[in-house]
Amino acid sequence: MFTGIVEELGEIVAKEDLADAARFTVRGPLVTSDASHGDSIAVNGVCLTVVDVVGGDSFTADVMAETLNRSSLGALEVGSRVNLERAAALNSRLGGHLVQGHVDATGEIVSRSPSENWEVVRISLPASISRYVVEKGSITVDGVSLTVSALGSDDAGEYFEISLIPTTLELTILGKAAPGTPVNLEVDVIAKYVERLQTAGR
């Protein structure tokens, strides 16, 4: 379980393509400082398991085909920057919201609208998850816990907007994500449980 508060900007330093998976080596001195085999680290919002710690500042993780196909991790290459977060401890503050690290769908950056003190980013909203997204509700974008500032639709389909403060722009990959960039989306798991409870007895 994570909170959607990015701890560190990491970098993909190696990628090994396997028959039905890929092995990534990710540099992130902070998240690796206390990591060991079997620990969980979120990479762009995807919960990955540490296989090995390399050189004291990097870790390796295996990513199966299912994850590569359902998230944006398949597009990562050596040199790609990534958002990193260690699994939350039970005694830590919940700075964002409850994040599982399970990607529900991928969206795409549609546009960016800079302002003096923040930047509004519009992201396409897949129909498969649109019912879980509400204005002022929580959503995870590439591992970042964010508040939905607006919802809408146009000829291209549904979209939502997020407003990024300078800290988020500086400390996460969302600060430089250009229009057309795919992003991992995870909706609030509570909404999915509520829906399941409402329909289970029908």
DRENFI-5631 format. One record per residue (C-alpha): x, y, z. Coordinates in pm, whole numbers, padded with zeros to 5 digits, always signed. Example, Ala and Ser with C-alpha at 12.3 -4.5 7.8 and 13.67 -1.06 7.14 Angstrom:
BEGIN
+01230-00450+00780+01367-00106+00714
END
This chain:
BEGIN
+00000+00000+00000+00122+00350-00088+00005+00707-00031+00079+00868-00369+00348+01100-00229+00650+01065-00457+00972+01035-00258+01223+01055-00538+01273+01098-00910+01455+00789-01028+01600+00675-01359+01587+00354-01560+01954+00255-01596+01907-00088-01757+01630-00284-01926+01645-00651-02018+01371-00778-02250+01267-01134-02170+01030-01372-02350+00719-01264-02162+00852-01002-01922+01118-00737-01869+01373-00676-01597+01435-00314-01507+01721-00170-01308+01611+00155-01146+01842+00407-00982+01695+00570-00674+01936+00618-00383+01667+00722-00134+01418+00440-00192+01702+00189-00223+01873+00299+00101+01672+00056+00315+01544-00178+00043+01594-00552+00039+01476-00850-00164+01095-00875-00161+01021-00513-00069+00763-00316-00266+00846+00007-00451+00601+00193-00673+00745+00293-01011+00521+00545-01187+00239+00415-00972+00299+00045-01040+00381-00171-00739+00697-00368-00818+00888-00619-00607+01258-00566-00544+01459-00861-00679+01808-00733-00598+01978-00419-00469+02260-00313-00702+02553-00095-00604+02371+00056-00308+02173+00307-00516+01969+00092-00757+01730-00202-00753+01610-00456-01007+01247-00557-01059+01078-00804-01291+00771-00681-01479+00547-00945-01637+00376-00903-01974+00038-00832-01813+00181-00527-01637+00373-00411-01944+00053-00428-02151-00176-00263-01898+00051+00021-01790+00294+00267-01945+00596+00075-01813+00633-00101-02147+00734+00230-02303+01016+00294-02055+01370+00293-02191+01715+00343-02045+01732+00707-01936+01359+00741-01864+01282+00930-01541+01033+00767-01306+00839+00852-00991+00941+00635-00695+00772+00566-00362+00839+00303-00098+00547+00114+00054+00387+00302+00342+00465+00201+00699+00180+00160+00947+00318+00444+01161+00361+00691+00874+00136+00985+00791-00114+00934+00509-00013+01238+00307-00210+01151-00005-00474+00877-00017-00479+00496-00014-00299+00381-00328-00256+00013-00414-00011+00043-00699-00253-00143-00928-00308+00044-01255-00673+00057-01363-00613+00212-01705-00382+00443-01895-00472+00793-02006-00289+01049-02214-00184+01405-02146-00413+01616-02366-00298+01968-02285-00116+02186-02032-00226+02534-01928+00040+02719-01723-00062+02981-01471+00137+03204-01239+00137+02967-00944+00019+02633-01083-00044+02445-01405-00366+02280-01517-00310+01948-01693-00590+01782-01891-00581+01402-01922-00800+01172-02129-01034+00960-01918-01095+00604-02040-01463+00502-02041-01379+00191-01838-01300+00396-01526-01490+00722-01578-01768+00624-01336-01516+00613-01050-01382+00965-01108-01556+01261-00946-01474+01628-00917-01275+01699-00600-01214+01326-00559-00876+01154-00552-00697+00991-00844-00344+00860-00885-00154+00970-01196+00183+00801-01250+00195+00733-00878+00106+01087-00770-00197+01138-00545-00396+01424-00697-00733+01594-00670-00961+01605-00973-01022+01974-01036-01261+01937-01331-01439+01682-01549-01561+01723-01904-01590+01583-02254-01529+01693-02609-01518+01535-02954-01222+01323-02848-01402+01179-02544-01406+01230-02170-01128+01400-01978-01037+01519-01631-00812+01798-01513-00562+01825-01231-00395+02139-01097-00025+02094-01023+00154+02311-00770+00521+02408-00819+00640+02130-00584+00466+01861-00793+00595+02016-01115+00951+02012-00983+00963+01679-00800+00767+01444-01029+00777+01344-01394+00442+01519-01444+00632+01848-01451+00774+01771-01795+00516+01530-01941+00427+01666-02285+00087+01632-02455+00062+01281-02596+00248+01122-02305+00074+00811-02163+00013+00807-01788-00088+00535-01543-00422+00589-01370-00549+00433-01050-00889+00532-00916-00985+00544-00549-01028+00180-00446-01309+00274-00207-01531+00364-00505-01480+00017-00654-01566-00157-00328-01882+00052-00288-01990-00037-00642-01925-00407-00576-02125-00402-00253-02417-00233-00426-02431-00484-00711-02335-00806-00528-02685-00872-00400-02866-00815-00728
END
